[in-house]
Amino acid sequence: MKVLLFAVAREATGGRGEIDRPLRGGADLSLAELLQELGDAYPELRRVLAHARVAVNGTYLGTGSGTGRRRLEDRDEVAILPPYSGG
Amino acid sequence: MSFELTSRPIREADLLRGVRSDEAGGIALFLGTVRPDRTRRGKVRALYYEAYRPLALREMARLESVARRRWKAERIRVVHRVGVVRVGEVSVAVAVAAPHRAQAFDACRFLIDRLKAEVPIWKSDVLLGERGPGRRARSGSPPRRRPRPKAGRAAG
């Protein structure tokens, strides 16, 4: 699985814009678990995650209560999207 | 597709030519340019833009369809730079042709306002500071609603 990090999210990981997180052999990971894992690995990222949107395979996740339980697959691309600042 | 992310300079004359239409009585053009801001870390000599392209294209297409429906916008061209954009250069351009001027102005305003809030593009300051050139991402305003799942401890 691939995690893409943009702008302040990338800075919070010391400049890593793309993180590979293999999910092999039936490994089971939910989105909430992935985000927690990232926050544990990069403590500065926790503050960013509090305000970031998350997309899986280029689509925003809804706000439904089950969203964090979404199971991730190895071919998924998860994007961490801090507040936008284009223009 | 009338939205483009490009690393090349924006030529506003091309945009205007692109939206000209016999049906449109008004054309509005917005250009956003890079200001020489001063930050605590130094003077801004350029901005660096990055985008999450697949989602940016989809979100912009959604905004354009709203503008077409709500203001009868006939033709729309939106171009945003990615990569390094120097002070004074155009970083974003929005051109709208509509039947009347009020519709053209309103649709143009809507598109640039919503682009800034809803399209995944980010700017970083490229500084010429005391410690030499550097880059620091600027954070935008958090979205009003936060469409993201609970992240357990990560959200702390």
gemmi code that builds the backbone of each chain (N, CA, C; Angstrom):
import gemmi

chains = {
    "A": [
        ("MET", (0.843, -1.190, 0.000), (0.000, 0.000, 0.000), (0.881, 1.244, 0.000)),
        ("LYS", (0.349, 2.269, -0.648), (1.131, 3.498, -0.776), (0.416, 4.620, -0.022)),
        ("VAL", (1.199, 5.387, 0.741), (0.659, 6.556, 1.434), (1.320, 7.795, 0.845)),
        ("LEU", (0.508, 8.739, 0.353), (1.038, 9.986, -0.199), (0.842, 11.102, 0.822)),
        ("LEU", (1.890, 11.895, 1.024), (1.807, 12.997, 1.991), (2.176, 14.300, 1.291)),
        ("PHE", (1.343, 15.320, 1.495), (1.559, 16.589, 0.808), (1.846, 17.715, 1.800)),
        ("ALA", (2.608, 18.707, 1.315), (2.821, 19.975, 2.020), (3.241, 19.749, 3.480)),
        ("VAL", (2.469, 20.295, 4.456), (2.901, 20.181, 5.856), (2.932, 18.733, 6.335)),
        ("ALA", (2.137, 17.865, 5.720), (2.178, 16.443, 6.101), (3.532, 15.850, 5.720)),
        ("ARG", (4.041, 16.240, 4.565), (5.350, 15.742, 4.136), (6.453, 16.306, 5.033)),
        ("GLU", (6.318, 17.581, 5.370), (7.338, 18.176, 6.250), (7.359, 17.487, 7.612)),
        ("ALA", (6.186, 17.044, 8.068), (6.106, 16.398, 9.382), (6.792, 15.038, 9.384)),
        ("THR", (7.016, 14.464, 8.207), (7.725, 13.180, 8.138), (9.193, 13.389, 7.767)),
        ("GLY", (9.633, 14.618, 7.846), (11.022, 14.894, 7.490), (11.257, 14.859, 5.991)),
        ("GLY", (10.192, 15.074, 5.216), (10.364, 15.190, 3.767), (9.976, 13.951, 2.976)),
        ("ARG", (9.401, 12.957, 3.653), (8.971, 11.756, 2.904), (7.576, 11.998, 2.338)),
        ("GLY", (7.488, 12.125, 1.015), (6.215, 12.384, 0.377), (5.459, 11.117, 0.030)),
        ("GLU", (6.159, 9.991, 0.106), (5.532, 8.719, -0.257), (6.082, 7.632, 0.648)),
        ("ILE", (5.188, 6.902, 1.276), (5.605, 5.842, 2.185), (4.986, 4.528, 1.708)),
        ("ASP", (5.809, 3.514, 1.569), (5.290, 2.186, 1.224), (4.990, 1.425, 2.494)),
        ("ARG", (3.793, 0.914, 2.572), (3.387, 0.135, 3.751), (2.827, -1.182, 3.219)),
        ("PRO", (3.726, -2.172, 3.046), (3.263, -3.433, 2.452), (2.214, -4.109, 3.318)),
        ("LEU", (1.230, -4.698, 2.662), (0.207, -5.503, 3.345), (0.241, -6.869, 2.685)),
        ("ARG", (1.033, -7.737, 3.244), (1.205, -9.028, 2.579), (0.570, -10.162, 3.362)),
        ("GLY", (0.240, -11.198, 2.638), (-0.219, -12.441, 3.267), (-1.433, -12.276, 4.156)),
        ("GLY", (-2.455, -11.584, 3.637), (-3.702, -11.483, 4.395), (-3.621, -10.547, 5.591)),
        ("ALA", (-2.569, -9.728, 5.641), (-2.470, -8.757, 6.735), (-3.706, -7.873, 6.721)),
        ("ASP", (-4.138, -7.493, 7.883), (-5.403, -6.777, 8.009), (-5.140, -5.435, 8.688)),
        ("LEU", (-5.505, -4.348, 8.004), (-5.243, -3.017, 8.564), (-6.424, -2.115, 8.230)),
        ("SER", (-6.927, -1.418, 9.227), (-7.995, -0.452, 8.968), (-7.370, 0.917, 8.753)),
        ("LEU", (-8.157, 1.828, 8.201), (-7.655, 3.180, 7.978), (-7.267, 3.839, 9.299)),
        ("ALA", (-8.115, 3.669, 10.321), (-7.796, 4.271, 11.628), (-6.483, 3.734, 12.173)),
        ("GLU", (-6.266, 2.427, 11.960), (-5.010, 1.835, 12.442), (-3.816, 2.380, 11.667)),
        ("LEU", (-4.006, 2.571, 10.370), (-2.914, 3.133, 9.565), (-2.554, 4.537, 10.061)),
        ("LEU", (-3.585, 5.371, 10.290), (-3.323, 6.744, 10.717), (-2.638, 6.761, 12.084)),
        ("GLN", (-3.060, 5.852, 12.943), (-2.419, 5.787, 14.258), (-0.958, 5.354, 14.129)),
        ("GLU", (-0.737, 4.379, 13.237), (0.627, 3.901, 13.004), (1.511, 5.045, 12.498)),
        ("LEU", (0.975, 5.845, 11.592), (1.741, 6.974, 11.042), (2.031, 7.999, 12.138)),
        ("GLY", (1.023, 8.258, 12.977), (1.216, 9.212, 14.071), (2.251, 8.721, 15.081)),
        ("ASP", (2.291, 7.404, 15.276), (3.295, 6.845, 16.193), (4.700, 6.962, 15.597)),
        ("ALA", (4.784, 6.727, 14.293), (6.093, 6.772, 13.633), (6.593, 8.209, 13.483)),
        ("TYR", (5.647, 9.137, 13.275), (6.018, 10.546, 13.062), (5.145, 11.422, 13.964)),
        ("PRO", (5.571, 11.618, 15.216), (4.719, 12.355, 16.183), (4.273, 13.725, 15.664)),
        ("GLU", (5.111, 14.398, 14.909), (4.723, 15.723, 14.398), (3.533, 15.637, 13.445)),
        ("LEU", (3.324, 14.451, 12.885), (2.240, 14.267, 11.929), (0.872, 14.265, 12.617)),
        ("ARG", (0.829, 13.987, 13.921), (-0.468, 13.901, 14.615), (-1.242, 15.203, 14.529)),
        ("ARG", (-0.527, 16.309, 14.708), (-1.164, 17.629, 14.663), (-1.736, 17.886, 13.265)),
        ("VAL", (-1.002, 17.446, 12.251), (-1.453, 17.624, 10.867), (-2.696, 16.778, 10.585)),
        ("LEU", (-2.670, 15.544, 11.082), (-3.790, 14.631, 10.819), (-5.100, 15.153, 11.395)),
        ("ALA", (-5.008, 15.917, 12.467), (-6.223, 16.435, 13.098), (-7.005, 17.342, 12.157)),
        ("HIS", (-6.329, 17.950, 11.175), (-7.005, 18.879, 10.264), (-6.971, 18.411, 8.812)),
        ("ALA", (-6.453, 17.220, 8.583), (-6.268, 16.780, 7.199), (-7.488, 16.016, 6.686)),
        ("ARG", (-7.722, 16.129, 5.374), (-8.681, 15.239, 4.730), (-7.917, 13.995, 4.276)),
        ("VAL", (-8.652, 12.924, 4.095), (-8.031, 11.677, 3.661), (-8.780, 11.163, 2.435)),
        ("ALA", (-8.022, 10.760, 1.438), (-8.630, 10.151, 0.258), (-8.018, 8.771, 0.055)),
        ("VAL", (-8.834, 7.824, -0.380), (-8.331, 6.508, -0.747), (-8.601, 6.329, -2.233)),
        ("ASN", (-7.532, 6.051, -2.983), (-7.619, 5.891, -4.436), (-8.275, 7.103, -5.100)),
        ("GLY", (-7.917, 8.288, -4.628), (-8.358, 9.516, -5.272), (-9.770, 9.935, -4.945)),
        ("THR", (-10.400, 9.297, -3.959), (-11.766, 9.653, -3.577), (-11.809, 9.959, -2.088)),
        ("TYR", (-12.448, 11.099, -1.748), (-12.595, 11.430, -0.336), (-13.380, 10.349, 0.367)),
        ("LEU", (-13.031, 10.144, 1.615), (-13.848, 9.253, 2.420), (-14.981, 10.053, 3.020)),
        ("GLY", (-16.110, 9.450, 3.139), (-17.254, 10.130, 3.733), (-17.031, 10.339, 5.220)),
        ("THR", (-18.026, 10.950, 5.855), (-17.892, 11.234, 7.278), (-18.610, 10.191, 8.128)),
        ("GLY", (-19.099, 9.144, 7.483), (-19.853, 8.123, 8.205), (-19.035, 7.509, 9.330)),
        ("SER", (-19.722, 6.983, 10.312), (-19.018, 6.498, 11.502), (-18.169, 5.270, 11.200)),
        ("GLY", (-18.491, 4.569, 10.109), (-17.729, 3.365, 9.817), (-16.463, 3.618, 9.012)),
        ("THR", (-16.195, 4.891, 8.654), (-15.105, 5.189, 7.742), (-13.748, 4.708, 8.254)),
        ("GLY", (-13.495, 4.961, 9.540), (-12.193, 4.591, 10.092), (-11.972, 3.092, 10.113)),
        ("ARG", (-13.077, 2.330, 10.038), (-12.951, 0.865, 10.073), (-12.679, 0.288, 8.689)),
        ("ARG", (-12.691, 1.154, 7.693), (-12.451, 0.670, 6.333), (-11.171, -0.152, 6.261)),
        ("ARG", (-11.288, -1.355, 5.671), (-10.114, -2.209, 5.539), (-9.317, -1.778, 4.320)),
        ("LEU", (-8.019, -1.766, 4.475), (-7.168, -1.339, 3.362), (-6.580, -2.555, 2.663)),
        ("GLU", (-6.380, -2.386, 1.351), (-5.778, -3.463, 0.579), (-4.435, -3.010, 0.033)),
        ("ASP", (-3.631, -3.977, -0.374), (-2.254, -3.643, -0.750), (-2.179, -2.717, -1.959)),
        ("ARG", (-3.214, -2.741, -2.810), (-3.149, -1.901, -4.001), (-3.703, -0.496, -3.747)),
        ("ASP", (-4.151, -0.236, -2.523), (-4.747, 1.074, -2.225), (-3.691, 2.182, -2.163)),
        ("GLU", (-4.149, 3.381, -2.547), (-3.315, 4.577, -2.416), (-4.051, 5.521, -1.455)),
        ("VAL", (-3.435, 5.765, -0.306), (-4.037, 6.632, 0.705), (-3.332, 7.986, 0.637)),
        ("ALA", (-4.105, 9.069, 0.518), (-3.503, 10.406, 0.438), (-3.873, 11.207, 1.677)),
        ("ILE", (-2.857, 11.794, 2.310), (-3.063, 12.667, 3.467), (-3.037, 14.100, 2.949)),
        ("LEU", (-4.170, 14.805, 3.093), (-4.358, 16.092, 2.422), (-4.569, 17.202, 3.453)),
        ("PRO", (-3.508, 17.921, 3.821), (-3.667, 19.045, 4.758), (-4.511, 20.144, 4.106)),
        ("PRO", (-4.994, 21.105, 4.918), (-5.810, 22.182, 4.334), (-5.146, 22.789, 3.097)),
        ("TYR", (-5.967, 23.034, 2.089), (-5.435, 23.474, 0.801), (-5.011, 24.940, 0.846)),
        ("SER", (-4.033, 25.274, 0.005), (-3.535, 26.655, 0.001), (-3.171, 27.093, -1.414)),
        ("GLY", (-3.935, 26.604, -2.388), (-3.674, 26.995, -3.764), (-4.119, 28.422, -4.041)),
        ("GLY", (-3.900, 28.853, -5.270), (-4.339, 30.191, -5.661), (-3.186, 31.158, -5.760)),
    ],
    "B": [
        ("MET", (-11.490, 18.864, -21.320), (-11.196, 19.321, -19.945), (-10.743, 20.766, -19.994)),
        ("SER", (-11.409, 21.628, -19.223), (-11.043, 23.029, -19.282), (-10.190, 23.443, -18.086)),
        ("PHE", (-9.678, 22.459, -17.329), (-8.789, 22.761, -16.204), (-7.430, 22.157, -16.480)),
        ("GLU", (-6.383, 22.929, -16.195), (-5.043, 22.473, -16.506), (-4.113, 22.797, -15.347)),
        ("LEU", (-3.272, 21.832, -15.000), (-2.173, 22.076, -14.066), (-0.915, 22.078, -14.911)),
        ("THR", (-0.152, 23.155, -14.853), (0.978, 23.266, -15.770), (2.209, 23.841, -15.080)),
        ("SER", (3.364, 23.416, -15.538), (4.605, 23.988, -15.002), (5.120, 25.100, -15.917)),
        ("ARG", (4.362, 25.393, -16.971), (4.789, 26.454, -17.898), (4.072, 27.767, -17.578)),
        ("PRO", (4.669, 28.897, -17.979), (4.003, 30.195, -17.733), (2.592, 30.218, -18.326)),
        ("ILE", (1.678, 30.913, -17.613), (0.294, 31.015, -18.064), (0.176, 32.176, -19.040)),
        ("ARG", (-0.399, 31.901, -20.209), (-0.578, 32.973, -21.204), (-2.052, 33.342, -21.234)),
        ("GLU", (-2.360, 34.461, -20.594), (-3.768, 34.813, -20.406), (-4.467, 35.105, -21.737)),
        ("ALA", (-3.715, 35.554, -22.734), (-4.339, 35.821, -24.037), (-4.916, 34.530, -24.636)),
        ("ASP", (-4.191, 33.411, -24.397), (-4.674, 32.120, -24.908), (-5.971, 31.709, -24.216)),
        ("LEU", (-6.040, 31.990, -22.895), (-7.262, 31.669, -22.145), (-8.443, 32.450, -22.704)),
        ("LEU", (-8.221, 33.735, -22.936), (-9.313, 34.581, -23.413), (-9.784, 34.125, -24.785)),
        ("ARG", (-8.813, 33.784, -25.637), (-9.202, 33.263, -26.958), (-10.026, 31.994, -26.804)),
        ("GLY", (-9.645, 31.171, -25.808), (-10.306, 29.888, -25.602), (-11.751, 29.992, -25.153)),
        ("VAL", (-12.115, 31.100, -24.508), (-13.498, 31.206, -24.017), (-14.384, 32.083, -24.900)),
        ("ARG", (-13.791, 32.730, -25.909), (-14.611, 33.579, -26.783), (-15.736, 32.773, -27.413)),
        ("SER", (-16.924, 33.351, -27.440), (-18.075, 32.657, -28.006), (-19.093, 33.694, -28.459)),
        ("ASP", (-19.750, 33.416, -29.566), (-20.765, 34.354, -30.063), (-21.940, 34.461, -29.102)),
        ("GLU", (-22.166, 33.408, -28.338), (-23.313, 33.388, -27.426), (-23.038, 34.190, -26.155)),
        ("ALA", (-21.769, 34.460, -25.880), (-21.406, 35.080, -24.608), (-21.254, 36.584, -24.765)),
        ("GLY", (-22.007, 37.343, -23.958), (-21.900, 38.794, -24.007), (-20.912, 39.357, -23.016)),
        ("GLY", (-20.416, 38.515, -22.113), (-19.464, 38.995, -21.102), (-18.395, 37.963, -20.822)),
        ("ILE", (-17.165, 38.438, -20.682), (-16.050, 37.563, -20.316), (-15.366, 38.155, -19.096)),
        ("ALA", (-15.203, 37.347, -18.047), (-14.475, 37.794, -16.857), (-13.190, 36.996, -16.750)),
        ("LEU", (-12.114, 37.693, -16.388), (-10.800, 37.044, -16.234), (-10.239, 37.400, -14.868)),
        ("PHE", (-9.858, 36.388, -14.104), (-9.145, 36.629, -12.849), (-7.736, 36.078, -12.982)),
        ("LEU", (-6.751, 36.869, -12.559), (-5.370, 36.403, -12.510), (-4.874, 36.533, -11.080)),
        ("GLY", (-4.321, 35.469, -10.548), (-3.662, 35.536, -9.240), (-2.162, 35.580, -9.477)),
        ("THR", (-1.479, 36.520, -8.798), (-0.036, 36.651, -9.006), (0.703, 36.484, -7.680)),
        ("VAL", (1.978, 36.195, -7.774), (2.787, 35.929, -6.579), (3.310, 37.240, -5.999)),
        ("ARG", (2.987, 37.468, -4.716), (3.428, 38.691, -4.021), (4.781, 38.476, -3.358)),
        ("PRO", (5.558, 39.551, -3.222), (6.860, 39.438, -2.526), (6.687, 39.559, -1.024)),
        ("ASP", (5.923, 38.647, -0.410), (5.667, 38.726, 1.030), (6.958, 38.597, 1.838)),
        ("ARG", (6.886, 39.166, 3.039), (7.962, 38.927, 4.006), (7.434, 37.995, 5.074)),
        ("THR", (8.204, 36.999, 5.410), (7.819, 36.117, 6.509), (8.887, 36.248, 7.589)),
        ("ARG", (8.620, 35.587, 8.734), (9.614, 35.652, 9.814), (10.938, 35.053, 9.375)),
        ("ARG", (10.863, 34.153, 8.423), (12.097, 33.471, 8.011), (12.817, 34.159, 6.862)),
        ("GLY", (12.178, 35.149, 6.266), (12.868, 35.826, 5.174), (11.896, 36.313, 4.122)),
        ("LYS", (12.448, 36.807, 3.041), (11.620, 37.372, 1.984), (11.265, 36.296, 0.956)),
        ("VAL", (9.997, 36.320, 0.529), (9.549, 35.340, -0.460), (10.018, 35.766, -1.848)),
        ("ARG", (10.752, 34.887, -2.510), (11.167, 35.241, -3.876), (10.413, 34.417, -4.902)),
        ("ALA", (9.707, 33.385, -4.434), (8.894, 32.561, -5.338), (7.992, 31.696, -4.476)),
        ("LEU", (6.993, 31.104, -5.096), (6.180, 30.103, -4.423), (6.352, 28.783, -5.168)),
        ("TYR", (6.271, 27.703, -4.410), (6.310, 26.380, -5.007), (4.931, 25.755, -4.830)),
        ("TYR", (4.311, 25.333, -5.930), (2.973, 24.734, -5.868), (3.044, 23.251, -6.177)),
        ("GLU", (2.264, 22.489, -5.407), (2.121, 21.061, -5.690), (0.631, 20.731, -5.659)),
        ("ALA", (0.261, 19.638, -6.319), (-1.150, 19.256, -6.391), (-1.270, 17.740, -6.325)),
        ("TYR", (-2.396, 17.283, -5.806), (-2.756, 15.870, -5.912), (-3.646, 15.765, -7.147)),
        ("ARG", (-2.984, 15.466, -8.257), (-3.582, 15.685, -9.569), (-4.927, 14.997, -9.811)),
        ("PRO", (-5.046, 13.681, -9.554), (-6.331, 13.044, -9.916), (-7.523, 13.670, -9.200)),
        ("LEU", (-7.332, 13.971, -7.916), (-8.440, 14.551, -7.158), (-8.656, 16.016, -7.540)),
        ("ALA", (-7.566, 16.726, -7.839), (-7.694, 18.134, -8.243), (-8.503, 18.245, -9.534)),
        ("LEU", (-8.232, 17.350, -10.484), (-8.957, 17.397, -11.757), (-10.443, 17.109, -11.526)),
        ("ARG", (-10.720, 16.148, -10.678), (-12.110, 15.788, -10.451), (-12.871, 16.901, -9.713)),
        ("GLU", (-12.230, 17.480, -8.700), (-12.892, 18.538, -7.926), (-13.141, 19.769, -8.786)),
        ("MET", (-12.171, 20.098, -9.644), (-12.345, 21.274, -10.491), (-13.455, 21.038, -11.511)),
        ("ALA", (-13.538, 19.831, -12.032), (-14.616, 19.515, -12.980), (-15.976, 19.669, -12.305)),
        ("ARG", (-16.044, 19.278, -11.037), (-17.297, 19.416, -10.280), (-17.656, 20.899, -10.124)),
        ("LEU", (-16.674, 21.725, -9.776), (-16.948, 23.157, -9.600), (-17.373, 23.796, -10.919)),
        ("GLU", (-16.726, 23.385, -12.010), (-17.090, 23.944, -13.308), (-18.520, 23.590, -13.683)),
        ("SER", (-18.931, 22.374, -13.366), (-20.298, 21.998, -13.741), (-21.306, 22.800, -12.915)),
        ("VAL", (-20.955, 23.126, -11.679), (-21.833, 23.992, -10.884), (-21.931, 25.374, -11.533)),
        ("ALA", (-20.790, 25.915, -11.954), (-20.772, 27.254, -12.556), (-21.573, 27.289, -13.860)),
        ("ARG", (-21.476, 26.211, -14.631), (-22.241, 26.151, -15.889), (-23.737, 26.164, -15.625)),
        ("ARG", (-24.122, 25.412, -14.606), (-25.531, 25.280, -14.307), (-26.077, 26.567, -13.675)),
        ("ARG", (-25.339, 27.078, -12.668), (-25.880, 28.170, -11.850), (-25.850, 29.510, -12.576)),
        ("TRP", (-24.795, 29.751, -13.376), (-24.668, 31.067, -14.028), (-24.707, 30.967, -15.552)),
        ("LYS", (-25.104, 29.818, -16.051), (-25.154, 29.605, -17.497), (-23.818, 29.940, -18.173)),
        ("ALA", (-22.736, 29.671, -17.460), (-21.406, 29.929, -18.025), (-21.243, 29.090, -19.292)),
        ("GLU", (-20.944, 29.769, -20.389), (-20.832, 29.073, -21.678), (-19.500, 28.336, -21.788)),
        ("ARG", (-18.449, 29.080, -21.468), (-17.110, 28.497, -21.599), (-16.268, 28.894, -20.401)),
        ("ILE", (-15.466, 27.944, -19.936), (-14.643, 28.154, -18.747), (-13.236, 27.610, -19.033)),
        ("ARG", (-12.233, 28.388, -18.643), (-10.859, 27.879, -18.659), (-10.227, 28.240, -17.321)),
        ("VAL", (-9.658, 27.220, -16.673), (-8.945, 27.450, -15.419), (-7.563, 26.823, -15.560)),
        ("VAL", (-6.529, 27.592, -15.234), (-5.161, 27.072, -15.286), (-4.471, 27.405, -13.975)),
        ("HIS", (-3.812, 26.410, -13.384), (-3.047, 26.642, -12.157), (-1.625, 26.135, -12.376)),
        ("ARG", (-0.673, 26.933, -11.943), (0.729, 26.510, -12.063), (1.069, 25.489, -10.988)),
        ("VAL", (1.999, 24.587, -11.321), (2.657, 23.747, -10.325), (4.160, 23.942, -10.485)),
        ("GLY", (4.908, 23.635, -9.415), (6.340, 23.892, -9.438), (6.626, 25.311, -8.962)),
        ("VAL", (7.795, 25.826, -9.325), (8.224, 27.140, -8.834), (7.622, 28.257, -9.682)),
        ("VAL", (6.998, 29.241, -9.002), (6.432, 30.416, -9.681), (7.040, 31.650, -9.009)),
        ("ARG", (7.726, 32.464, -9.791), (8.441, 33.609, -9.219), (7.515, 34.775, -8.906)),
        ("VAL", (7.977, 35.631, -8.002), (7.251, 36.857, -7.669), (6.901, 37.607, -8.952)),
        ("GLY", (5.627, 38.034, -9.045), (5.182, 38.785, -10.218), (4.551, 37.924, -11.292)),
        ("GLU", (4.829, 36.618, -11.256), (4.239, 35.734, -12.271), (2.810, 35.353, -11.887)),
        ("VAL", (2.051, 34.938, -12.885), (0.673, 34.486, -12.663), (0.697, 33.032, -12.169)),
        ("SER", (0.071, 32.790, -11.012), (0.030, 31.429, -10.474), (-1.280, 30.730, -10.818)),
        ("VAL", (-2.349, 31.517, -11.024), (-3.641, 30.917, -11.348), (-4.425, 31.887, -12.231)),
        ("ALA", (-5.177, 31.333, -13.170), (-6.020, 32.152, -14.037), (-7.367, 31.479, -14.220)),
        ("VAL", (-8.424, 32.292, -14.151), (-9.785, 31.789, -14.367), (-10.448, 32.694, -15.398)),
        ("ALA", (-10.921, 32.126, -16.496), (-11.636, 32.898, -17.519), (-13.012, 32.278, -17.713)),
        ("VAL", (-14.037, 33.132, -17.692), (-15.420, 32.657, -17.840), (-16.143, 33.521, -18.864)),
        ("ALA", (-16.806, 32.884, -19.803), (-17.688, 33.581, -20.726), (-19.121, 33.186, -20.412)),
        ("ALA", (-19.987, 34.203, -20.260), (-21.387, 33.961, -19.908), (-22.256, 34.923, -20.705)),
        ("PRO", (-23.570, 34.677, -20.719), (-24.437, 35.546, -21.521), (-24.341, 37.022, -21.122)),
        ("HIS", (-24.249, 37.297, -19.807), (-24.206, 38.690, -19.341), (-23.088, 38.883, -18.332)),
        ("ARG", (-22.707, 40.163, -18.097), (-21.527, 40.412, -17.277), (-21.686, 39.952, -15.830)),
        ("ALA", (-22.883, 40.107, -15.258), (-23.056, 39.711, -13.856), (-22.796, 38.216, -13.697)),
        ("GLN", (-23.281, 37.428, -14.646), (-23.069, 35.982, -14.587), (-21.581, 35.648, -14.729)),
        ("ALA", (-20.903, 36.359, -15.628), (-19.475, 36.104, -15.844), (-18.680, 36.430, -14.577)),
        ("PHE", (-18.946, 37.600, -13.973), (-18.253, 37.987, -12.739), (-18.530, 36.984, -11.619)),
        ("ASP", (-19.811, 36.653, -11.429), (-20.186, 35.782, -10.310), (-19.580, 34.384, -10.466)),
        ("ALA", (-19.633, 33.855, -11.672), (-19.088, 32.513, -11.898), (-17.571, 32.513, -11.701)),
        ("CYS", (-16.911, 33.574, -12.160), (-15.453, 33.678, -12.032), (-15.072, 33.734, -10.553)),
        ("ARG", (-15.799, 34.553, -9.808), (-15.552, 34.684, -8.364), (-15.771, 33.357, -7.639)),
        ("PHE", (-16.855, 32.698, -7.982), (-17.164, 31.394, -7.392), (-16.028, 30.405, -7.644)),
        ("LEU", (-15.550, 30.357, -8.889), (-14.539, 29.365, -9.246), (-13.220, 29.603, -8.520)),
        ("ILE", (-12.763, 30.838, -8.430), (-11.476, 31.065, -7.756), (-11.624, 30.865, -6.244)),
        ("ASP", (-12.759, 31.311, -5.677), (-12.952, 31.125, -4.229), (-12.987, 29.644, -3.863)),
        ("ARG", (-13.751, 28.885, -4.638), (-13.902, 27.464, -4.301), (-12.654, 26.671, -4.655)),
        ("LEU", (-11.939, 27.097, -5.700), (-10.668, 26.442, -6.037), (-9.734, 26.490, -4.830)),
        ("LYS", (-9.632, 27.674, -4.233), (-8.695, 27.832, -3.118), (-9.071, 26.959, -1.920)),
        ("ALA", (-10.359, 26.738, -1.711), (-10.802, 26.002, -0.529), (-10.945, 24.504, -0.775)),
        ("GLU", (-11.237, 24.115, -2.027), (-11.688, 22.744, -2.249), (-10.861, 21.917, -3.225)),
        ("VAL", (-9.850, 22.534, -3.839), (-9.051, 21.774, -4.801), (-7.676, 21.509, -4.179)),
        ("PRO", (-7.247, 20.229, -4.168), (-6.013, 19.876, -3.454), (-4.743, 20.391, -4.139)),
        ("ILE", (-4.461, 21.664, -3.841), (-3.243, 22.335, -4.311), (-2.646, 23.033, -3.088)),
        ("TRP", (-1.323, 23.009, -2.986), (-0.661, 23.644, -1.832), (0.497, 24.511, -2.309)),
        ("LYS", (0.715, 25.599, -1.583), (1.867, 26.453, -1.878), (2.880, 26.379, -0.747)),
        ("SER", (4.148, 26.508, -1.113), (5.221, 26.654, -0.135), (5.984, 27.923, -0.474)),
        ("ASP", (6.480, 28.595, 0.557), (7.308, 29.769, 0.324), (8.706, 29.339, -0.093)),
        ("VAL", (9.221, 29.946, -1.135), (10.627, 29.769, -1.490), (11.318, 31.054, -1.068)),
        ("LEU", (12.162, 30.954, -0.050), (12.695, 32.154, 0.601), (14.127, 32.430, 0.208)),
        ("LEU", (14.465, 33.698, 0.298), (15.859, 34.078, 0.239), (16.135, 34.687, 1.605)),
        ("GLY", (16.392, 33.830, 2.580), (16.524, 34.294, 3.963), (17.969, 34.320, 4.384)),
        ("GLU", (18.177, 34.599, 5.676), (19.540, 34.691, 6.190), (20.267, 33.367, 6.059)),
        ("ARG", (19.492, 32.290, 6.195), (20.150, 30.977, 6.135), (20.083, 30.372, 4.742)),
        ("GLY", (19.957, 31.237, 3.759), (19.963, 30.740, 2.383), (18.594, 30.280, 1.939)),
        ("PRO", (18.490, 29.834, 0.710), (17.193, 29.450, 0.160), (16.586, 28.286, 0.944)),
        ("GLY", (15.310, 28.326, 1.120), (14.619, 27.238, 1.808), (13.195, 27.160, 1.324)),
        ("ARG", (12.463, 26.190, 1.831), (11.079, 26.017, 1.402), (10.257, 25.614, 2.609)),
        ("ARG", (9.122, 26.250, 2.798), (8.273, 25.937, 3.945), (6.815, 25.980, 3.498)),
        ("ALA", (6.098, 24.877, 3.720), (4.701, 24.807, 3.267), (3.841, 25.791, 4.046)),
        ("ARG", (2.931, 26.435, 3.348), (1.948, 27.305, 3.986), (0.702, 26.505, 4.226)),
        ("SER", (0.168, 26.583, 5.434), (-1.058, 25.822, 5.659), (-2.259, 26.697, 5.331)),
        ("GLY", (-3.246, 26.087, 4.706), (-4.487, 26.790, 4.415), (-5.395, 26.740, 5.631)),
        ("SER", (-6.630, 27.207, 5.462), (-7.599, 27.113, 6.547), (-8.195, 25.713, 6.541)),
        ("PRO", (-8.355, 25.136, 7.715), (-8.971, 23.807, 7.745), (-10.373, 23.871, 7.149)),
        ("PRO", (-10.791, 22.801, 6.481), (-12.153, 22.780, 5.933), (-13.164, 22.906, 7.060)),
        ("ARG", (-14.324, 23.489, 6.743), (-15.323, 23.675, 7.792), (-15.819, 22.339, 8.322)),
        ("ARG", (-16.209, 21.460, 7.370), (-16.521, 20.102, 7.790), (-15.282, 19.287, 7.545)),
        ("ARG", (-15.049, 18.317, 8.374), (-13.831, 17.542, 8.207), (-14.165, 16.136, 7.794)),
        ("PRO", (-14.207, 15.871, 6.472), (-14.570, 14.529, 6.016), (-13.424, 13.543, 6.191)),
        ("ARG", (-13.154, 13.213, 7.438), (-12.127, 12.205, 7.673), (-12.562, 11.369, 8.866)),
        ("PRO", (-12.041, 10.158, 8.900), (-12.453, 9.266, 9.979), (-11.765, 9.622, 11.287)),
        ("LYS", (-12.316, 9.075, 12.364), (-11.631, 9.199, 13.647), (-10.297, 8.467, 13.552)),
        ("ALA", (-9.267, 9.086, 14.075), (-7.935, 8.516, 13.891), (-7.346, 8.018, 15.197)),
        ("GLY", (-8.191, 7.820, 16.193), (-7.687, 7.322, 17.467), (-6.656, 8.268, 18.036)),
        ("ARG", (-5.570, 7.734, 18.514), (-4.555, 8.581, 19.133), (-3.909, 9.536, 18.135)),
        ("ALA", (-3.910, 9.118, 16.868), (-3.252, 9.944, 15.858), (-3.903, 11.317, 15.747)),
        ("ALA", (-5.165, 11.404, 16.160), (-5.850, 12.685, 16.029), (-5.527, 13.629, 17.184)),
        ("GLY", (-4.873, 13.081, 18.240), (-4.616, 13.866, 19.454), (-3.924, 15.132, 19.124)),
    ],
}
model = gemmi.Model(1)
for chain_id, residues in chains.items():
    chain = gemmi.Chain(chain_id)
    for i, (resn, *xyz) in enumerate(residues, 1):
        res = gemmi.Residue()
        res.name, res.seqid = resn, gemmi.SeqId(i, " ")
        for name, pos in zip(("N", "CA", "C"), xyz):
            atom = gemmi.Atom()
            atom.name, atom.element = name, gemmi.Element(name[0])
            atom.pos, atom.b_iso = gemmi.Position(*pos), 0.0
            res.add_atom(atom)
        chain.add_residue(res)
    model.add_chain(chain)
structure = gemmi.Structure()
structure.add_model(model)
structure.setup_entities()
